Amino acid sequence: MTRVWFVTGASRGLGRAFTQAALAAGDRVVAASRNVEPLEELAQKYPGQLVRLPLDVSDRAAVFETVDRAVAAFGRLDVVVNNAGNMLFGMVEEATEEQLRAHFDVNFFGAVWVAQAVVPHLRAQGSGHLLQVTSMGAGGGFASTGMYAAGKAALDSVSEALAMEIAPFGVKVTILQMGGYDTGLFTKGTVATEPDPAYAELRAKLAEMWGDEAGPDPSTAAPVIMELVDLPEPPVRLIVGSASFDIVLQMEQARTEQYRAWERLSRVAAG
């Protein structure tokens, strides 16, 4: 049986790669994005398999309406990829209230609106798999990308709770902790703060540390997702990317060592 996918942020990056992989596998896809014109090529290549719907995930009413249209298009939803997101790049002190609220409206609230909209349909079916795209950086903040990590960390926690809540209905949730892929997140998908000269030295160090490496093509992550959705009992959390896997484990080890270093002080308090 062919599956029906609903993918947000489907016009570029990981969303497009997952959409293309699903179509190539013979599945049907409802692709949602602010701008669906870049998906015209796929619509022509896979006639009858792809439905394109414009959507701004920060608009809760629009999300619910679009999800209803997605279900109506093919009669059900089997795989939902909650992928839409952007980057707020800059130091915490530099971020304006407008920038922070707009960022969380997409990266956190937008993902929650999609989850709220699709869960009733999946629950009624008694099946479905919700893929929540977060980040390998969700486990801790890093200078200049702290707001992005914060939104993904919040989504991470909500997704774990959601997995517990809807498991009794036969609906699966997997948190995809994505590595750094060449998705355009740091170019087209970035809002930058106004640089404060006080952080010039730190910015220079970060630029030297990161270099010009754009990361692997998003299509290299698609086989992982295609294998994942075939699993009868998928994991609740999955790191996507070999290098990212090693980095996340190193981060976890460093955090554990820090806890142990201060264990004496922690145990002074009861509770």
ZAMARMI-865328 format. One record per residue (C-alpha): residue number from 1; residue in three letters; y, z, x negated. Coordinates in pm, whole numbers, plus 32768, in hexadecimal, padded with zeros to 4 digits. Last residue first. Example, Ala and Ser with C-alpha at 12.3 -4.5 7.8 and 13.67 -1.06 7.14 Angstrom:
{k: 2	r: SER	y: 7F96	z: 82CA	x: 7AA9};
{k: 1	r: ALA	y: 7E3E	z: 830C	x: 7B32};
***
This chain:
{k: 271	r: GLY	y: 8662	z: 925F	x: 7A17};
{k: 270	r: ALA	y: 86B7	z: 9378	x: 7927};
{k: 269	r: ALA	y: 87AA	z: 9336	x: 780D};
{k: 268	r: VAL	y: 875F	z: 9375	x: 769E};
{k: 267	r: ARG	y: 8658	z: 9263	x: 76B1};
{k: 266	r: SER	y: 8755	z: 914B	x: 7680};
{k: 265	r: LEU	y: 87E0	z: 91F2	x: 7548};
{k: 264	r: ARG	y: 8689	z: 9202	x: 74A4};
{k: 263	r: GLU	y: 8636	z: 909E	x: 750D};
{k: 262	r: TRP	y: 8763	z: 900F	x: 7458};
{k: 261	r: ALA	y: 86A8	z: 8F3F	x: 7356};
{k: 260	r: ARG	y: 8597	z: 8EFC	x: 7456};
{k: 259	r: TYR	y: 868B	z: 8E57	x: 7545};
{k: 258	r: GLN	y: 8717	z: 8D82	x: 742B};
{k: 257	r: GLU	y: 85BB	z: 8D17	x: 73C2};
{k: 256	r: THR	y: 856F	z: 8CB3	x: 7529};
{k: 255	r: ARG	y: 86AE	z: 8BE4	x: 7539};
{k: 254	r: ALA	y: 865A	z: 8B35	x: 73F0};
{k: 253	r: GLN	y: 84FB	z: 8AE5	x: 746E};
{k: 252	r: GLU	y: 8581	z: 8A57	x: 75B4};
{k: 251	r: MET	y: 8679	z: 897D	x: 74F9};
{k: 250	r: GLN	y: 8568	z: 8902	x: 740E};
{k: 249	r: LEU	y: 848C	z: 88AF	x: 7539};
{k: 248	r: VAL	y: 85AA	z: 87EE	x: 75D7};
{k: 247	r: ILE	y: 85E4	z: 872B	x: 7494};
{k: 246	r: ASP	y: 8474	z: 86CD	x: 746E};
{k: 245	r: PHE	y: 845D	z: 864D	x: 75D4};
{k: 244	r: SER	y: 85A6	z: 8592	x: 75AB};
{k: 243	r: ALA	y: 8516	z: 84D1	x: 7484};
{k: 242	r: SER	y: 83EE	z: 8468	x: 755B};
{k: 241	r: GLY	y: 84B4	z: 841B	x: 7695};
{k: 240	r: VAL	y: 849D	z: 8491	x: 77FD};
{k: 239	r: ILE	y: 8474	z: 860B	x: 7817};
{k: 238	r: LEU	y: 83B6	z: 8658	x: 7958};
{k: 237	r: ARG	y: 83D9	z: 8776	x: 7A50};
{k: 236	r: VAL	y: 832A	z: 87B0	x: 7B9C};
{k: 235	r: PRO	y: 81F5	z: 8700	x: 7B16};
{k: 234	r: PRO	y: 8142	z: 85FB	x: 7BEA};
{k: 233	r: GLU	y: 8009	z: 864E	x: 7CB3};
{k: 232	r: PRO	y: 7F7F	z: 8508	x: 7D3E};
{k: 231	r: LEU	y: 8016	z: 8448	x: 7C18};
{k: 230	r: ASP	y: 807C	z: 82E2	x: 7C68};
{k: 229	r: VAL	y: 81EF	z: 833B	x: 7C72};
{k: 228	r: LEU	y: 81DD	z: 83B5	x: 7B09};
{k: 227	r: GLU	y: 813F	z: 8276	x: 7A83};
{k: 226	r: MET	y: 825D	z: 81A3	x: 7B0C};
{k: 225	r: ILE	y: 835B	z: 82A1	x: 7A8F};
{k: 224	r: VAL	y: 82D3	z: 829F	x: 792D};
{k: 223	r: PRO	y: 82C2	z: 8122	x: 792F};
{k: 222	r: ALA	y: 8437	z: 8119	x: 798B};
{k: 221	r: ALA	y: 84B5	z: 81E0	x: 785F};
{k: 220	r: THR	y: 84B3	z: 80B3	x: 7774};
{k: 219	r: SER	y: 8580	z: 7FF2	x: 7875};
{k: 218	r: PRO	y: 86A3	z: 80DC	x: 7830};
{k: 217	r: ASP	y: 86D7	z: 8034	x: 76DB};
{k: 216	r: PRO	y: 86C8	z: 8126	x: 75BA};
{k: 215	r: GLY	y: 87F5	z: 81EC	x: 753E};
{k: 214	r: ALA	y: 8959	z: 817E	x: 74FD};
{k: 213	r: GLU	y: 8959	z: 81E1	x: 738C};
{k: 212	r: ASP	y: 8AC0	z: 81DE	x: 7310};
{k: 211	r: GLY	y: 8ABE	z: 832D	x: 725D};
{k: 210	r: TRP	y: 8A6E	z: 846F	x: 7315};
{k: 209	r: MET	y: 8AAF	z: 8567	x: 71FC};
{k: 208	r: GLU	y: 8BDF	z: 84AE	x: 7176};
{k: 207	r: ALA	y: 8C7B	z: 849F	x: 72D1};
{k: 206	r: LEU	y: 8C2F	z: 8611	x: 7302};
{k: 205	r: LYS	y: 8CD4	z: 866D	x: 71B7};
{k: 204	r: ALA	y: 8E0A	z: 85A0	x: 720C};
{k: 203	r: ARG	y: 8E20	z: 8643	x: 7363};
{k: 202	r: LEU	y: 8E0A	z: 879C	x: 72C3};
{k: 201	r: GLU	y: 8F2B	z: 874A	x: 71D9};
{k: 200	r: ALA	y: 9001	z: 86C0	x: 72F4};
{k: 199	r: TYR	y: 8FC5	z: 87EC	x: 73D7};
{k: 198	r: ALA	y: 9122	z: 8885	x: 73B7};
{k: 197	r: PRO	y: 91B3	z: 872A	x: 73EE};
{k: 196	r: ASP	y: 9154	z: 8748	x: 7561};
{k: 195	r: PRO	y: 90B4	z: 8607	x: 75DD};
{k: 194	r: GLU	y: 9107	z: 85A6	x: 7746};
{k: 193	r: THR	y: 8FB3	z: 85B7	x: 77F2};
{k: 192	r: ALA	y: 8ECD	z: 848D	x: 7807};
{k: 191	r: VAL	y: 8E27	z: 83F8	x: 793A};
{k: 190	r: THR	y: 8CEC	z: 833F	x: 78DA};
{k: 189	r: GLY	y: 8BFF	z: 825B	x: 799A};
{k: 188	r: LYS	y: 8C7E	z: 8110	x: 7912};
{k: 187	r: THR	y: 8C6C	z: 818C	x: 77AA};
{k: 186	r: PHE	y: 8BA3	z: 82C6	x: 775C};
{k: 185	r: LEU	y: 8ABB	z: 8294	x: 7886};
{k: 184	r: GLY	y: 8A8F	z: 8124	x: 7831};
{k: 183	r: THR	y: 8917	z: 814F	x: 7851};
{k: 182	r: ASP	y: 88AA	z: 8136	x: 76E5};
{k: 181	r: TYR	y: 87B8	z: 8259	x: 7700};
{k: 180	r: GLY	y: 87E1	z: 83C0	x: 768B};
{k: 179	r: GLY	y: 86BE	z: 848C	x: 770C};
{k: 178	r: MET	y: 8675	z: 84CD	x: 7879};
{k: 177	r: GLN	y: 8602	z: 8617	x: 7907};
{k: 176	r: LEU	y: 855B	z: 858C	x: 7A3D};
{k: 175	r: ILE	y: 8529	z: 86A4	x: 7B39};
{k: 174	r: THR	y: 83FD	z: 864F	x: 7C10};
{k: 173	r: VAL	y: 83E4	z: 86AB	x: 7D81};
{k: 172	r: LYS	y: 82B3	z: 8673	x: 7E5D};
{k: 171	r: VAL	y: 829E	z: 8673	x: 7FDB};
{k: 170	r: GLY	y: 815A	z: 86E0	x: 8082};
{k: 169	r: PHE	y: 8207	z: 87C2	x: 817D};
{k: 168	r: PRO	y: 81A6	z: 8903	x: 80C8};
{k: 167	r: ALA	y: 8252	z: 8877	x: 7F8D};
{k: 166	r: ILE	y: 83A2	z: 8869	x: 8041};
{k: 165	r: GLU	y: 8434	z: 89BC	x: 7FEA};
{k: 164	r: MET	y: 839A	z: 89E5	x: 7E91};
{k: 163	r: ALA	y: 8417	z: 8893	x: 7E1A};
{k: 162	r: LEU	y: 856C	z: 88DD	x: 7EB3};
{k: 161	r: ALA	y: 858F	z: 8A17	x: 7DE0};
{k: 160	r: GLU	y: 853D	z: 8956	x: 7CA5};
{k: 159	r: SER	y: 8632	z: 8849	x: 7D11};
{k: 158	r: VAL	y: 8749	z: 8944	x: 7D46};
{k: 157	r: SER	y: 8718	z: 89C4	x: 7BE4};
{k: 156	r: ASP	y: 871B	z: 886B	x: 7B42};
{k: 155	r: LEU	y: 8843	z: 87FB	x: 7C17};
{k: 154	r: ALA	y: 890C	z: 8920	x: 7B8F};
{k: 153	r: ALA	y: 889D	z: 88CD	x: 7A2E};
{k: 152	r: LYS	y: 8902	z: 8761	x: 7A65};
{k: 151	r: GLY	y: 8A5E	z: 87C4	x: 7AD4};
{k: 150	r: ALA	y: 8A82	z: 88B8	x: 79B2};
{k: 149	r: ALA	y: 8A04	z: 87B9	x: 78B5};
{k: 148	r: TYR	y: 8B13	z: 86C3	x: 7923};
{k: 147	r: MET	y: 8C1D	z: 87D3	x: 7910};
{k: 146	r: GLY	y: 8BA6	z: 883D	x: 77B5};
{k: 145	r: THR	y: 8BAF	z: 86E1	x: 771D};
{k: 144	r: SER	y: 8CCE	z: 871D	x: 7628};
{k: 143	r: ALA	y: 8C1B	z: 8838	x: 756C};
{k: 142	r: PHE	y: 8AB4	z: 8869	x: 75DD};
{k: 141	r: GLY	y: 8A31	z: 8930	x: 7704};
{k: 140	r: GLY	y: 88CA	z: 8997	x: 7738};
{k: 139	r: GLY	y: 8789	z: 8942	x: 77F0};
{k: 138	r: ALA	y: 8820	z: 881D	x: 78AB};
{k: 137	r: GLY	y: 8842	z: 875D	x: 7765};
{k: 136	r: MET	y: 86F7	z: 86A3	x: 7793};
{k: 135	r: SER	y: 879C	z: 861F	x: 78CC};
{k: 134	r: THR	y: 8782	z: 8615	x: 7A47};
{k: 133	r: VAL	y: 86ED	z: 8503	x: 7B20};
{k: 132	r: GLN	y: 8649	z: 85A0	x: 7C51};
{k: 131	r: LEU	y: 8517	z: 84D9	x: 7CB9};
{k: 130	r: LEU	y: 84AF	z: 851D	x: 7E21};
{k: 129	r: HIS	y: 8349	z: 84BE	x: 7E76};
{k: 128	r: GLY	y: 82D2	z: 8485	x: 7FD9};
{k: 127	r: SER	y: 81DA	z: 8507	x: 80D7};
{k: 126	r: GLY	y: 81B2	z: 85C0	x: 8220};
{k: 125	r: GLN	y: 826A	z: 84A7	x: 82CE};
{k: 124	r: ALA	y: 8349	z: 859E	x: 838B};
{k: 123	r: ARG	y: 838A	z: 8659	x: 8247};
{k: 122	r: LEU	y: 83EA	z: 8517	x: 8197};
{k: 121	r: HIS	y: 84E1	z: 84BD	x: 82AA};
{k: 120	r: PRO	y: 8576	z: 861C	x: 82BA};
{k: 119	r: VAL	y: 858A	z: 8621	x: 813B};
{k: 118	r: VAL	y: 8652	z: 84DF	x: 8119};
{k: 117	r: ALA	y: 87A9	z: 8553	x: 818D};
{k: 116	r: GLN	y: 87A8	z: 86AB	x: 80ED};
{k: 115	r: ALA	y: 8734	z: 8615	x: 7FA2};
{k: 114	r: VAL	y: 8844	z: 850B	x: 7FAE};
{k: 113	r: TRP	y: 894D	z: 8611	x: 7FFC};
{k: 112	r: VAL	y: 88CD	z: 86E8	x: 7EDC};
{k: 111	r: ALA	y: 88EB	z: 85C4	x: 7DEA};
{k: 110	r: GLY	y: 8A50	z: 8585	x: 7E5A};
{k: 109	r: PHE	y: 8AA1	z: 86F7	x: 7E3C};
{k: 108	r: PHE	y: 8A2E	z: 8708	x: 7CD3};
{k: 107	r: ASN	y: 8A86	z: 85D1	x: 7C0D};
{k: 106	r: VAL	y: 8B72	z: 852F	x: 7D06};
{k: 105	r: ASP	y: 8C47	z: 8647	x: 7D98};
{k: 104	r: PHE	y: 8C11	z: 8706	x: 7C54};
{k: 103	r: HIS	y: 8CD9	z: 8604	x: 7B93};
{k: 102	r: ALA	y: 8DEA	z: 85E4	x: 7C99};
{k: 101	r: ARG	y: 8E16	z: 875E	x: 7C9B};
{k: 100	r: LEU	y: 8E27	z: 8770	x: 7B21};
{k: 99	r: GLN	y: 8F1A	z: 864E	x: 7AFD};
{k: 98	r: GLU	y: 9004	z: 86CF	x: 7C0B};
{k: 97	r: GLU	y: 9001	z: 882F	x: 7B77};
{k: 96	r: THR	y: 9063	z: 87A0	x: 7A27};
{k: 95	r: ALA	y: 8F81	z: 87A8	x: 78F8};
{k: 94	r: GLU	y: 9025	z: 87F5	x: 77A9};
{k: 93	r: GLU	y: 8FAE	z: 895C	x: 777C};
{k: 92	r: VAL	y: 8E44	z: 88F4	x: 77B1};
{k: 91	r: MET	y: 8E56	z: 87EF	x: 769F};
{k: 90	r: GLY	y: 8E23	z: 8684	x: 76F8};
{k: 89	r: PHE	y: 8D44	z: 8584	x: 779E};
{k: 88	r: LEU	y: 8D06	z: 8585	x: 7914};
{k: 87	r: MET	y: 8BDC	z: 849D	x: 793C};
{k: 86	r: ASN	y: 8B58	z: 83EE	x: 7A73};
{k: 85	r: GLY	y: 8A41	z: 8405	x: 7B6F};
{k: 84	r: ALA	y: 8960	z: 8350	x: 7C63};
{k: 83	r: ASN	y: 87ED	z: 838B	x: 7C1B};
{k: 82	r: ASN	y: 8746	z: 8435	x: 7D41};
{k: 81	r: VAL	y: 8610	z: 8357	x: 7D3D};
{k: 80	r: VAL	y: 855A	z: 836D	x: 7E8B};
{k: 79	r: VAL	y: 83F2	z: 82F6	x: 7E97};
{k: 78	r: ASP	y: 832B	z: 82C5	x: 7FD9};
{k: 77	r: LEU	y: 8434	z: 827A	x: 80DF};
{k: 76	r: ARG	y: 83DC	z: 81F6	x: 8238};
{k: 75	r: GLY	y: 840A	z: 80DE	x: 8335};
{k: 74	r: PHE	y: 8480	z: 7FCC	x: 8249};
{k: 73	r: ALA	y: 85EF	z: 7F9A	x: 82A5};
{k: 72	r: ALA	y: 8601	z: 80B8	x: 83A0};
{k: 71	r: VAL	y: 85BD	z: 81B8	x: 8291};
{k: 70	r: ALA	y: 86D2	z: 8126	x: 81BA};
{k: 69	r: ARG	y: 87C2	z: 811C	x: 82E2};
{k: 68	r: ASP	y: 8782	z: 828F	x: 8322};
{k: 67	r: VAL	y: 87BB	z: 82D1	x: 81AF};
{k: 66	r: THR	y: 8904	z: 8213	x: 81C1};
{k: 65	r: GLU	y: 8982	z: 82DE	x: 82EA};
{k: 64	r: PHE	y: 8926	z: 8427	x: 8242};
{k: 63	r: VAL	y: 89D1	z: 83C0	x: 80FE};
{k: 62	r: ALA	y: 8B06	z: 833F	x: 81B3};
{k: 61	r: ALA	y: 8B33	z: 848F	x: 825F};
{k: 60	r: ARG	y: 8B17	z: 8543	x: 8111};
{k: 59	r: ASP	y: 8C15	z: 8469	x: 805B};
{k: 58	r: SER	y: 8BE1	z: 84C7	x: 7EEA};
{k: 57	r: VAL	y: 8AB9	z: 83D8	x: 7EE8};
{k: 56	r: ASP	y: 8B9D	z: 82A7	x: 7F00};
{k: 55	r: LEU	y: 8ABA	z: 81A1	x: 7F94};
{k: 54	r: PRO	y: 8A9A	z: 8028	x: 7FBB};
{k: 53	r: LEU	y: 8941	z: 7FC3	x: 8039};
{k: 52	r: ARG	y: 8862	z: 7EBA	x: 7F9B};
{k: 51	r: VAL	y: 870F	z: 7E6A	x: 8032};
{k: 50	r: LEU	y: 8608	z: 7DE1	x: 7F46};
{k: 49	r: GLN	y: 84A7	z: 7D68	x: 7F8B};
{k: 48	r: GLY	y: 84E9	z: 7C4A	x: 807D};
{k: 47	r: PRO	y: 854E	z: 7B5C	x: 7F69};
{k: 46	r: TYR	y: 84FE	z: 7BDE	x: 7E0C};
{k: 45	r: LYS	y: 85B1	z: 7AF6	x: 7D16};
{k: 44	r: GLN	y: 86D9	z: 7ABB	x: 7DFA};
{k: 43	r: ALA	y: 870D	z: 7C2D	x: 7E3E};
{k: 42	r: LEU	y: 86DB	z: 7C76	x: 7CCD};
{k: 41	r: GLU	y: 87F8	z: 7B89	x: 7C6E};
{k: 40	r: GLU	y: 88D7	z: 7C1A	x: 7D7E};
{k: 39	r: LEU	y: 88B1	z: 7D7C	x: 7CF4};
{k: 38	r: PRO	y: 89FA	z: 7D6E	x: 7C31};
{k: 37	r: GLU	y: 8AAA	z: 7D46	x: 7D85};
{k: 36	r: VAL	y: 8A35	z: 7E9B	x: 7E03};
{k: 35	r: ASN	y: 8B6F	z: 7F5D	x: 7DA4};
{k: 34	r: ARG	y: 8B7A	z: 80CE	x: 7E02};
{k: 33	r: SER	y: 8A00	z: 80CE	x: 7DEC};
{k: 32	r: ALA	y: 88CC	z: 80DF	x: 7EC7};
{k: 31	r: ALA	y: 878E	z: 8016	x: 7E8F};
{k: 30	r: VAL	y: 868B	z: 8017	x: 7FA4};
{k: 29	r: VAL	y: 8553	z: 7FA9	x: 7EEF};
{k: 28	r: ARG	y: 8408	z: 7F0B	x: 7F4D};
{k: 27	r: ASP	y: 82DB	z: 7F19	x: 7E67};
{k: 26	r: GLY	y: 822F	z: 7DEF	x: 7DC6};
{k: 25	r: ALA	y: 821A	z: 7E87	x: 7C6A};
{k: 24	r: ALA	y: 833B	z: 7DA8	x: 7BF8};
{k: 23	r: LEU	y: 840D	z: 7E3D	x: 7D10};
{k: 22	r: ALA	y: 83C5	z: 7F9F	x: 7C98};
{k: 21	r: ALA	y: 8416	z: 7F45	x: 7B30};
{k: 20	r: GLN	y: 855F	z: 7EA0	x: 7B94};
{k: 19	r: THR	y: 85CE	z: 7FCB	x: 7C5F};
{k: 18	r: PHE	y: 8570	z: 80BA	x: 7B47};
{k: 17	r: ALA	y: 8639	z: 7FF0	x: 7A4B};
{k: 16	r: ARG	y: 875E	z: 7FD1	x: 7B3D};
{k: 15	r: GLY	y: 876D	z: 8146	x: 7B74};
{k: 14	r: LEU	y: 8744	z: 818B	x: 7A01};
{k: 13	r: GLY	y: 8875	z: 80C3	x: 79A1};
{k: 12	r: ARG	y: 8923	z: 7FED	x: 7AA5};
{k: 11	r: SER	y: 8932	z: 7F8F	x: 7C16};
{k: 10	r: ALA	y: 8842	z: 8094	x: 7C9B};
{k: 9	r: GLY	y: 8921	z: 81C8	x: 7C95};
{k: 8	r: THR	y: 8847	z: 8247	x: 7DB0};
{k: 7	r: VAL	y: 86DF	z: 81D0	x: 7DDA};
{k: 6	r: PHE	y: 8616	z: 81D5	x: 7F1C};
{k: 5	r: TRP	y: 84B5	z: 8155	x: 7EE2};
{k: 4	r: VAL	y: 83B1	z: 80D4	x: 7FD8};
{k: 3	r: ARG	y: 824E	z: 80C2	x: 7F57};
{k: 2	r: THR	y: 8157	z: 7FA7	x: 7F7C};
{k: 1	r: MET	y: 8000	z: 8000	x: 8000};
***
